[in-house]
Amino acid sequence: MKKFLVGVTALATALVLTACSGDAGGSAPGGGAVAQGAPTTTSAPSSTPATSSSQTPTPTPSSSSATPKPTSSKPKPTPKPTPKPAPKPAANAADVPCKAALASPGVSACVDLSALKTWLLQDGKVIYGPVKQLPGKKGYATPTGVFHVSAKVKNYHSKQFDAPMPNSVFFLPGIAFHTGSLSVYSHGCIHLSAAASQKYFTTLQKGDVVQVVA
């Protein structure tokens, strides 16, 4: 009888242990079914994955480290040489209509009224010109003939006509080479450009021959 009670007690104890520990088809506390091998607790995934401290961030390329664009290797065009101006042909003394001026030794001047030209000569050779000139207008015609330089006045002013006459070289009373308009005829003088009048003023000297032909 005592052996029978010990056996019943052992069987009851085994059943209780089996019910507490659970088996493949057992129930979890609280009544929920649990699959075999499944964890009883799970942790909710984080919305933002943690960055590993061992992970190296990818560097952002800066504009200064960008690969430079290859430069053009085209050769530069060779500049063309500037052509030199052709030298002007020497004035021919045969074109000068002033025989007396050509025959005069030293410096002289020739004025061609009809051609509106004038020259400077030296020993029968042209040293300047021809350049344009304008003589006296109708009623104030420039006299023709052979004359000589009588005076030079750098900044002469005509009292009669109240007009400036720069670089005046007189060869008759009141008649001179000087700077003047090349579109308006004079009152008997020979109008020259500023550059030409300067050349006549520095070249001609008192006593030099001036010949004026029609």
Disulfide bonds with the S-S distance in Angstrom:
Cys98-Cys110 1.85
